[in-house]
Amino acid sequence: MALLLFLGIAFAGSAQKFALVDMEYILKNVPSYEMANEQLNQLSQRWQKEVEAVSKEADNMYKQYLADKVFLTEEQVKKRESEIVAKEQEATELRYKYFGPEGELYKKRQTLMKPIQDDVYNAVKKLSEERGYQAIFDRASSANIIYASPRIDISNEVLSKLGYSN
């Protein structure tokens, strides 16, 4: 009986502590995140318009080429076709420059968002160390969490660590 009691106490003493955060909720309550998102949206829209303008120019060149084709010499046809291809290539390269995997939008997002994400990570880490959590899960990105008690959600405490009260 004493052995059973000892094992029960030992098991309870080694129980793991978990917590949840809602990253979407946290980030929506960090003003610098919202400002960074707005800045990224504005840049994205401006760059998209620029890409669309070059694409439209290529499209107009093609339409004009089709209308003029019967009047053009073979040499003029080849020249116009290569100009159209070059303009389409320019649009493709511009799109890649701005929106590609290592494009300007990606770089700007890294510049603006990484410091905010690092601050949130450090606040979560600090809370974890202070309270002895072995793991903290993000309920916003985990489809596997079907139900979790609101008592283990520490999102507001993370915001407090960041200097925001909610």
N, C-alpha and C positions, 0 to 999 in steps of 0.2 A: 504494500500500500504506500509506504514512504517512497519507494522507487517510482511508483506511478505519479505521485505528487511532485517529486523532483523533476521527472521528465516533462510534466505539464508546465512547470515553472520555467524550465530551460527552453522549452519550445516557445512559450509566450515571450520570453526575453529575447529570442532571436527572430521574432516575427518581423517581417519586412514591412516597411512603410512606403506607401505609394501616394502620389498626388496627380492631379490633372491640371492642365492649363488650357485655355482656349486662346490660341494665338491670334485668331481673327479678331476676337473681342479685345485682346490686349493692344494689337496694332491699330485698331480703329480708335482707341483712346490715347494714342500717342500722336500729338499734333504734328510732329516733324515727319512722321510716316505718311500722314494724309497730304502734307505739303509736297513731299517727295513724289508721291503717287500723282498728284496734280501736275507737277513739273514734267514727269515722264509722259503723261497723257498728252500734254501740250506739244512736247518734242515729237512724240510719235505721230500726232496729227499733222504737224508741220512737215515732217519728213515724208509722210504718206502722200501729202499733196504734191510735194516735189517729185516723187516717183511717178505719181499719176500724171503729172504735167508732161514728163518726158515720154511716158507710154502713150499719152494722147497725141503728142507730137509725132511719134512713130506711126500711129494709126492714121493720122491725117496725111502723112507723107505717103502711106500705102494707098489710101483712097485716091489721092491726087495722081499717083503713079498709075493706078488702074484706069482712071479717066483719060490720062494722057498717053497710055501705052501704045495705042494704034498709031499715034503720030511720031513716036520716038524711033530713032535708029537703034540698031542692035547694040551699038556702043553706049548710047544714052540709056537703054534699058538696063544694061549691066551696071552702069554707074548709079542709077537710081536705086536698083535693087541692093547694091552694096551700101548705099547711104541709109536705106531703110534698115537693113540688118545691123549696121553700126549703131543706129539710134535705138533699136530694140535691145542690143547688147548693152548700151549705156544705161537703159532703164533697169535691166537685170542686175548690172553691177552696182547701180545706185541702191537698189532694193537690198542686195546682199551687204553692201557697205553699212546701211543703216539697221537692217533687221536680221542679218545673218547671225550665226551662232557666236561669233566674236565681233559682232557689229557695234555701232555706236550706241544703240539703245541698250544692249547688254552691258557695255562698259559703263554707261551712265547709271544704269540700275545698280550695278555693283558699287559705284562710287557713292550713290545716295543711300542705298538700303543697307549695305554691309555694316556701317557704324550703328545703325538702329538695331539691326538683328543681333549684333555683338552685345549691345547694352542689355537687350532682353535676355539673351543667353546668360550673361553674367549675373543678372538679377535672379534668374531661375536657379542658377548654380549656387548662388549665395544662400537663397532660401533652402535649397536642398541640403547644403552643409549645415546650416543653422538648425534645421528641424530633423535631420537624420533620415531624409528620404533616400531610398535606394534607387528609385526611378520616378521620373515625372513624365507623364504622357501628354501629348497634345490631342485633345478631344476633337479639335477642328479638322485635323488631317487623318484621323484614324476612323475608318469605317468599321473597325472591329469592336469598338466600344458600343455595346448595345445600351447599357445603363451604367451610370456611375452616380454615386451619392454626391449631391452638391457640397456636402461637408468636406470632400477631398479636393474641391476645385480651389486652387490658390491664385487664380487669375488676378483678383483685386489686390492681393498681397504683392504680386509681381509689379503691378502698376504703382503701388505705394513705394516699393523699392526703387522704382524708376523716377519717383518724385511726382507722380500723378495720383490724385485721389479720385475715387469713384464710388 
